Amino acid sequence: MEVESLKPWGTARILREAFKVPRKNGRIMSFVTFLTVLPLSLLILYHNVVLFPYAQRVVSKASLLPIDDPTSSEAAAGRAELLRALRSFFIVEILYGSAIGIVTLVALMATVYSIAAIHGRKHLTLRALSWRVATTWKRPLITWLYVVLIVVAFMLIFLFSVGAVALMLREGIAMVAASVVLSILAVGFFIYFAAVFMLALAAAIVEENCYGMEALGKAEVLIKGRKIQGFLLVLATSLCGVVIPWLWNLITATKLELRIGVQIVLVCLFSFVKLWTFIVFTLFYCECKRGHGEKLEMEGLADEEPKYAALSAKV
């Protein structure tokens, strides 16, 4: 019988276990991986391969508008065409953003609930997982909206602070130094609170009647004593997520087929990193609960029958 270590998991172990835990239930995680990687990759590819070049063409059209005689019929026709292009672009962008949001929410819910069940040795079926995602999506959505409001409020405070510093410190060097310090503090804030936000979303998905500000309060309690670990986990997963877009911009292959092939690989890799990030913070959530002496309770899921008990029953 495999005995789980009572020693708290360190940062490196959580990152390693994020690759190992999904293999304990290959059927469920294959479904979750398909649910996450395929739609997310297709949407990102569509945006990067189709929408982004279209936006570049719209910008080029705007630069070609005649400025010598803005009242001419040619200028009026160009402005009308540009407005139609901009309207179509913004509508498609809104639809794209909505689709990405829906896919990410569903993938997050499926991943968090599956990994929590696997790690907590709960018996989970595809039917139970699908029912859970379909009936409890409002809780993480409400929590996510609270997170967005907090981030927007902080951004407004940050911009106000930078503006106030710019007004008070009119000298160039002092103003630049103060802006750099404020930017570093802002990045540190986002990295730290990203861990809190992920814990809040995990709590909203796993726990009953815990969402919104209650989930954020729960996350603040859980992360006590593990703030540095949460900071390091966000830093590690963020660096992995940043490297792939950087590699995308480095693609200089002259052959169209080769360039598209590399882009497809990078997009799929990015989707896998997103899935891995969800797994990492689900395990972090489970470890935080264990560190506070809280048992992982998942309504409607029974504990898995130990292997040795099943073997004894057969004998």
Secondary structure by P-SEA (a helix, b strand, c coil): ccccccccccaaaaaaaaaccccccaaaaaaaaaaccaaaaaaaaaaaacaaaaaaaaaaaaaaccccccccaaaaaaaaaaaaaaaaaaaaaaaaaaaaaaaaaaaaaaaaaaaaaaaacccccaaaaaaaaaccaaaaaaaaaaaaaaaaaaaaaaaaaaaaaaaacccaaaaaaaaaaaaaaaaaaaaaaaaaaaaaaaaaaccccccaaaaaaaaaaaacccaaaaaaaaaaaaaaaaaaaaaaaacccccaaaaaaaaaaaaaaaaaaaaaaaaaaaaaaaaaaaaaccccccccccccccaaaaaaaac
